[in-house]
Every structure is written in C-alpha cells, then in structure tokens.
Amino acid sequence: MLVEVEVAGGENSPLDLHRMFDLLSDPIEVVRVYATNPMGDDLWCRVTGWSAQGPCTAMSAPAEDSGEGVVLLVYGGDEGLRLQPAELEEEWDLANPNQWGEACLMLAEGTPVE
C-alpha cells in the first residue's frame, strides 16, 4: 500500500516534505514512540499528528524508503507530528517549549511504538 506524506512547513515544523512510501503492513494509530529529542537524547515521547486545525491522529507502519531500506514510518497531519517527553501530560500547544515538531519520523526498523 502506498502512502503519500505531504507536510507544509510552518509553525510546527519548518520542513516541507512530499514523499511516497510503500507500507509493508496496515498502519496503526500511535500515541507514544521512542524517538530523539532536539537535544539528541533518545526517550519515550508522546506523539500526535498536527494539522492546520491542531492535533490529529498519528500513524505508524514499517515502510520501504528508497534511500533508507526498511524504516518505521511515523506520520501525522498536513503539518507533521508534535512530540513531548512521555512523562509530561501537557496540552498540545505550538508555544510550549517542552514540545517540538517534526515533518515525520523515519526510525530504525523495530523501534518501539505504542
């Protein structure tokens, strides 16, 4: 199954992204992912999709990426993903310094998600 990830750079993530991925299984909804924060620390993070209207569903599936081989793709809305450390239960907010945005995540195959 092909999925098109198209993200417009903006307040959440400065990166524009437009790529096609070949999913190797049906995507699942995710709310937590083991990822790297902007300081370079690997940690469990809460994740949500981000759209022009705010939070939306984040999805994940193993995918073939021509430049990377097989990756764990995590993707969200038209403005990407929003993340925060898992121990924080703060409302999603673009002005929150404890949160950050990503266009999508292409993680190592087998990276844990929930």
N, C-alpha and C positions, 0 to 999 in steps of 0.2 A: 504494500500500500504506500503510495506517495503522499507526503505532507509538504505543503508549502509554508515556510516560516517567513513572514514578511513583517518587519518591525520598522516603524518610523522613529528615528532618533528624536529625542525631546527631553523633557524634564526628568523622566525616569532613567533612560539610558541614552547617552549621546550617540550611540552607534546605530546606523541604518543597516539593516540586514535583509537580504532577499535570497533565500536558498531553498532548494528542494532536497528532501531527504527520503530515502526508501526505508520505511519502517519494517522491521523484521517480526514484529508482533503488534497486536492491537494496543493502542496507547491506554494508559491508566491515569486516573487523577492522582496527583501527589500534593501533599501539604508540608512534607519535610524532605530534605535532601542533604547529603554530606557533600559540602562544597567549600570553596576557598573564599574568604572574605577579602575586601580590598587591601588589608594589611598583609595578606599572604598566609593567614592561618587557616588550616583545614578544620572545620567544625560542622556540627549539625545545625542546619538552618531551617527556619520556617520559610515557606515559599508560596507565592501566589502569582497568578498571571496578572498582568497590568494592561489595562486598555485606556482609551481616551475617557471612559466613564469611571475608571478606578479599578478595584480588584475584580478579578475574574478567575476562572479555573486554570490551574497549571497542569500540564500533561507530561507524561514521560513514556518513552519506549526505546528499546535498542534500535539503532538505525545504521545503515551504511552511509558513510560520508566519503566521497571520493578521495579527499585529501588525508583522512584520518583512519580509514578502515572502519571497524565497527565501534560505535560510541553509544553512550547512553544519552539520548537527547531529552532535554527538559525544555519545554516551550510554553508560552502563555498567550497573552493578547497582542493587540496591534502595537503596544508599546513595550512588549517583552515580559520580563519577570521582575518581581520585587522580592528581596530576601532580607532576613534579620536573624540574629542568633536565636537558636531554638529556645533558650531559656527565657527570652523576652516574649511577653504576650501583649505587645503594644499594638494599637490600631494601625493599620496601614496608612502611611502618610508620606508624601514626597518630601516634606520638610523635616522628617525625623532623621537626625544624624546617625542613629543606630541601624538604619536600613540603607540598602543600596539596590540599584537596578542593573539588570543585565539584559541584553537582547535575547539571548537564550543560553543554555549551558550545554556544552558537549563534553561529557565526563567520560572517564575510563569505563569500559565495559565492566559491569559488576558493581559499580558504585551503588551503595545502598540508598534507597528512597522509601518513603512511607506515604 
